Amino acid sequence: MTNALHVAWVTLLDRIVHAKGRVPLRTPRGSTPVRTVD
C-alpha cells in the first residue's frame, strides 16, 4: 500500500509542476503568472 500511495503522490506533484509550467502560456498578460493561479 505504501508504494501505491507514494506513486500516486509523486504523480500528483508531477501534474502540479507541469500545470504551473503551462500557466505562463494561459495568462493573458503574462504578469505574475504563478501568483494568479492557486
N, C-alpha and C positions, 0 to 999 in steps of 0.2 A: 504493500500500500504506500509505503514511504516513497518508493521510486516513482509510482504513478503521480503522486502529489507533486513531487519535485519536477517531473517533466511538464505537468500542467502549469506549474508556477513559472518555469523558465519560458514556456511558450507564451504565457500571458505577458510577461515582461518584454519578450521579444516583439510581441504585437504592439505594445505601448511604445517601444522605442521606434519601431517602423512608422507608427502613426504620427509621432512627433516629428519624424524626419520628413513626412509628407505635408506637415502643417504649413510651412512657408509657401508651398505651391497653392494652397487653398485660400490663404489670406488675401484679401482684396488689395490692400496697400503694401502688405509685407512688413508693416511696422509692429514690433514686439509680437511676433507670431506665437512664441511659446507661452507668453502670459495670457494671450487671448483665449486659448483653449485650456480646459481644465487639465 
